[in-house]
Amino acid sequence: MIHALTPDNYKNITKVSILDARDVFYPFKYVLQKRDIVFDEDLALVIYPMVEDIKYPATSKMTDAGVLRDYKIEISINNQLPETEAQLEAKMNRKVIVILHHNYGKIILGCNEMPLEYIYNDENTTNPQGDNGYVVTCRGNAYFTKVSL
């Protein structure tokens, strides 16, 4: 069976793991070697987004090491449970590494030397039929890596 990793595969993000860059060893040399990341799932902030709830646009710049992209990952969460806010608050203003899990592997954004900035905000609407929740934003430069299963 052959699986081609095309941009269409990346639309189907099934899970997002957000790791404090201090809690994991993933140096820049691992990025260049396209090595996988090993982490303790208990230390990660894990979000299971709907397809329409995640956006990760990037601008690209070619370098000798590969494609450097300036990412702004936004994940919408449509609940305001106290447990959700406590988990989001635990990573506030931290430097993070983001892992986007999809059907054919994962995309790792950030490393120890180039982590992403993490913040979250309330997303409240005045529309009674609208969703209330939070928006998680992770922003920064990262080399684009693909890790297949």
Residue pairs with C-beta under 8 A, 6 or more apart in sequence:
3 9
3 104
3 148
5 104
5 105
5 146
5 148
9 102
9 103
9 104
10 100
10 102
10 107
11 51
12 51
12 102
12 103
13 49
13 51
13 54
13 100
13 101
13 102
14 48
14 101
14 102
14 103
15 46
15 47
15 48
15 101
16 46
16 47
16 48
16 49
16 54
16 73
16 75
16 98
16 99
16 100
16 101
17 39
17 41
17 44
17 45
17 46
17 98
17 99
17 101
18 44
18 45
18 46
18 47
18 91
18 96
18 97
18 98
18 99
18 118
18 136
18 138
19 39
19 43
19 44
19 45
19 96
19 97
19 98
19 99
20 43
20 91
20 94
20 95
20 96
21 94
21 95
21 96
21 97
21 110
21 111
21 112
21 115
22 95
23 39
23 40
23 43
24 37
24 38
24 39
24 43
24 97
24 112
25 38
25 112
26 37
26 39
26 97
26 108
26 110
26 111
26 112
27 111
27 112
27 113
28 111
28 112
28 113
28 114
30 37
30 111
31 108
31 111
31 143
31 145
32 65
32 66
32 143
34 145
34 146
34 147
35 147
36 106
36 108
36 147
37 97
37 99
37 108
37 147
39 99
44 99
45 87
45 88
45 90
45 91
47 75
47 77
47 136
49 75
49 76
49 77
53 75
53 76
53 77
53 78
54 73
54 74
54 75
54 76
54 100
55 72
55 73
55 74
56 71
56 72
56 73
56 74
56 100
56 109
57 71
57 72
58 69
58 70
58 71
58 72
58 144
59 69
59 70
60 67
60 68
60 69
60 144
61 67
61 68
61 69
61 70
62 68
65 143
66 143
66 144
67 143
67 144
68 141
68 142
68 143
68 144
69 141
69 142
69 143
69 144
70 140
70 141
71 109
71 116
71 138
71 139
71 140
71 141
71 142
72 137
72 138
72 139
73 98
73 100
73 109
73 116
73 136
73 137
73 138
73 139
74 135
74 136
74 137
75 135
75 136
76 123
76 131
76 133
76 134
76 135
77 84
77 88
77 133
77 134
77 135
77 136
78 131
78 132
78 133
79 132
79 133
80 122
80 132
80 133
80 134
84 134
85 134
88 120
88 134
88 136
89 120
91 118
92 118
92 119
92 120
93 117
93 118
93 119
94 118
95 110
95 115
95 116
95 117
95 118
96 110
96 115
96 116
96 117
96 118
96 138
97 108
97 109
97 110
97 111
97 112
97 115
97 116
98 108
98 109
98 110
98 116
98 138
99 106
99 107
99 108
99 109
100 106
100 107
100 109
104 148
104 149
105 146
105 147
105 148
105 149
106 147
107 144
107 145
107 146
107 147
108 145
108 147
109 116
109 138
109 142
110 116
110 138
110 140
110 142
111 142
111 143
114 140
114 141
114 142
114 143
115 140
116 138
116 139
116 140
116 142
117 138
117 139
117 140
118 136
118 137
118 138
119 136
119 137
120 134
120 135
120 136
120 137
121 134
121 135
121 137
122 132
122 133
122 134
123 131
123 132
123 133
123 134
123 135
124 132
125 131
125 132
